[in-house]
Amino acid sequence: MTIPTITSLAPLLDRLFGEDEAARDVIRAAVADLSDADRTKMMQSKTDYRDLYHRLKDAPLAVSRETGHLLYMLTRSSRAKAIVEFGTSFGISTLHLAAGLRDNGGGRLITSEFEPTKAARARENLSAGGLIDLVEIREGDALKTLSVDLPDQIDLVLLDGAKALYPEILDLVEERLPPGAIIVADNADDSPDYLARVRAPGSGYMSTPFAGDVEFSVRIS
């Protein structure tokens, strides 16, 4: 019996999640001079987020293990072939998505990261996992990098970059989402405009929170 890709990735993922846990002190130090109100304002700003994420360029800012498992399971169960990810970071979520694509028989994953050092780390991790051939990492402003050359149909979207841009990223991909397409938005509580949109009656989506800080949505019309 063929070993699922996600199983063979376990040692790599264990190391990366360990590095994420160890980086909590790095995160605290990077924002130590900011008040809680300042951090919230920067997180929800459509411009100031750049300073915040640049401060955190050495932190993986990974999805949780549970969310990683969810991403793999959704990729497999939906038989996804085309995935778009907003916010690559060190590539931990990307590994879960790409593992699902590999076990589906292949596909294309387009992911965007504006911090060059993080994009480089993601390439290293995806190469180590033997999945780089399935992934196209686009460096730069996602509002530009994800505005061109997307698949005609996108099966799954992960939103895990600057929270204030979630509605704008959805605008870029929405016409390519068929009924049944899946959207996972990490830390969605920091994007109230996005939540209002996907939860609104008649929005074309059915949406529900998952595990406290993730919004799980399906295109229904």
C-alpha positions in Angstrom: 0.0 0.0 0.0 1.3 3.4 -0.9 2.2 5.6 2.1 0.2 8.9 2.0 2.3 11.9 1.4 1.1 13.6 4.6 2.3 10.6 6.5 5.8 10.7 5.0 6.0 14.4 5.8 5.4 13.9 9.5 9.1 14.3 10.6 9.4 17.6 8.6 6.1 18.9 9.9 7.0 18.0 13.5 10.2 20.0 13.1 8.5 23.0 11.6 5.7 23.1 14.2 8.4 22.8 16.8 10.2 25.8 15.3 6.9 27.7 15.3 6.4 27.0 19.0 9.9 28.1 19.8 9.4 31.4 17.8 6.8 32.6 20.3 9.4 34.6 22.1 10.5 36.1 18.8 7.0 37.3 18.2 6.7 38.8 21.6 10.0 40.7 21.2 9.0 41.9 17.7 5.9 43.6 19.0 6.9 44.5 22.5 6.8 48.2 21.8 3.2 48.1 20.5 0.1 48.2 22.6 -2.7 45.7 22.1 -4.7 48.5 20.4 -1.8 49.3 18.1 -1.4 45.7 17.1 -5.1 45.3 16.4 -5.1 48.5 14.4 -2.1 47.4 12.3 -3.6 43.9 11.8 -6.9 45.4 10.5 -5.3 48.2 8.4 -5.0 47.9 4.6 -1.6 49.7 4.7 0.0 49.4 8.1 0.0 45.6 8.1 3.3 45.7 6.1 5.2 47.1 9.1 3.6 44.5 11.4 4.5 41.5 9.2 7.9 42.9 8.5 8.6 42.8 12.2 7.5 39.2 12.2 9.6 38.1 9.2 11.6 35.6 11.3 8.5 33.9 12.8 6.7 31.1 10.9 3.2 32.3 12.0 2.0 28.8 11.2 -1.5 27.4 11.1 -2.3 25.1 14.0 -1.7 21.4 13.6 -5.5 20.9 13.6 -5.9 23.4 10.8 -3.1 21.8 8.8 -4.9 18.5 9.1 -8.2 20.2 8.0 -6.4 21.6 4.9 -5.1 18.2 3.9 -8.5 16.5 4.5 -10.4 19.1 2.6 -8.0 18.9 -0.4 -8.3 15.1 -0.5 -12.1 15.0 0.1 -12.8 17.6 -2.5 -10.4 16.0 -5.0 -9.0 19.5 -5.5 -6.7 20.1 -8.5 -6.3 23.9 -8.3 -5.6 25.8 -5.0 -4.8 29.4 -4.3 -3.1 30.4 -1.0 -2.7 34.0 0.3 0.2 34.1 2.7 2.8 31.5 2.3 5.1 32.3 5.3 7.4 29.4 5.9 5.2 27.0 3.8 3.7 24.9 6.6 0.1 25.3 5.4 1.4 25.0 1.8 2.9 21.6 2.6 -0.4 20.3 3.8 -2.2 21.5 0.7 0.5 20.3 -1.7 0.5 16.9 0.1 -3.2 16.6 -0.6 -2.7 17.5 -4.3 0.0 14.9 -4.6 -2.2 12.2 -3.1 -5.0 13.4 -5.5 -2.7 12.6 -8.4 -1.3 16.1 -8.9 -2.5 19.6 -9.5 -1.4 23.3 -9.2 -1.0 25.4 -6.0 -0.4 29.1 -6.4 0.7 30.9 -3.3 1.7 34.5 -2.6 4.2 35.9 -0.1 5.4 39.5 0.0 8.4 38.9 2.4 11.3 37.6 0.3 13.0 35.8 3.2 9.9 33.9 4.0 9.4 32.9 0.4 12.9 31.5 0.4 12.3 29.5 3.5 9.1 28.2 2.0 10.9 27.0 -1.1 13.5 25.2 1.1 10.7 23.4 3.1 8.7 22.5 0.0 11.9 21.1 -1.6 12.7 19.1 1.5 9.2 17.7 1.4 9.5 16.8 -2.3 6.5 19.0 -3.2 8.0 22.1 -4.8 7.1 20.8 -8.3 3.4 21.3 -7.5 3.8 24.8 -6.1 4.3 28.2 -7.6 5.4 30.8 -5.1 4.7 34.4 -6.2 6.6 37.0 -4.4 5.2 40.5 -3.9 1.9 42.2 -3.2 -0.8 39.6 -3.5 -3.3 42.1 -4.9 -1.0 42.1 -8.0 0.5 38.6 -8.0 -3.0 37.0 -7.6 -4.6 39.2 -10.2 -3.2 37.4 -13.2 -2.7 33.9 -14.6 -5.1 32.0 -12.3 -6.8 28.7 -13.2 -10.2 29.0 -14.8 -11.6 27.0 -11.9 -10.2 27.2 -8.3 -11.3 24.4 -6.0 -9.9 25.6 -2.7 -8.6 28.9 -1.3 -6.6 29.5 1.9 -6.6 33.0 3.3 -3.8 33.4 5.8 -2.0 36.7 4.9 -2.8 40.3 5.9 -6.3 40.0 7.4 -7.5 43.3 6.2 -7.1 42.2 2.6 -9.3 39.1 2.8 -12.2 40.7 1.0 -9.9 42.0 -1.8 -8.3 38.6 -2.3 -11.8 37.1 -2.4 -12.7 39.6 -5.1 -9.7 38.4 -7.2 -10.7 34.7 -7.2 -14.5 34.8 -6.7 -15.5 34.5 -10.4 -13.4 31.4 -10.6 -15.0 29.6 -7.7 -17.6 27.1 -8.8 -20.4 25.9 -6.5 -18.8 23.6 -3.9 -15.5 25.5 -3.9 -14.0 25.8 -0.4 -12.5 28.8 1.4 -10.6 28.5 4.6 -9.7 31.8 6.3 -7.3 31.7 9.3 -7.6 34.2 12.1 -10.8 35.5 10.4 -12.0 37.3 13.5 -9.4 40.0 12.6 -11.2 40.6 9.3 -14.8 41.6 10.3 -15.6 42.8 6.8 -14.7 39.4 5.3 -16.8 37.6 7.9 -19.8 39.9 7.3 -19.5 39.2 3.6 -19.4 35.4 3.6 -22.0 35.1 6.4 -24.5 37.4 4.9 -27.8 35.8 3.7 -27.8 35.6 -0.1 -24.0 36.0 -0.3 -23.6 32.8 -2.3 -21.7 31.2 0.6 -22.5 29.0 3.5 -20.0 29.8 6.3 -19.2 28.7 9.8 -16.4 29.1 12.4 -14.1 26.2 13.0 -11.8 25.6 16.0 -12.2 29.1 17.3 -10.1 31.2 14.8 -10.8 29.7 11.4 -13.8 30.4 9.1 -14.8 27.6 6.8 -16.9 28.6 3.8 -18.3 26.8 0.8 -19.6 28.5 -2.4 -23.2 27.4 -2.8 -24.3 29.5 -5.8 
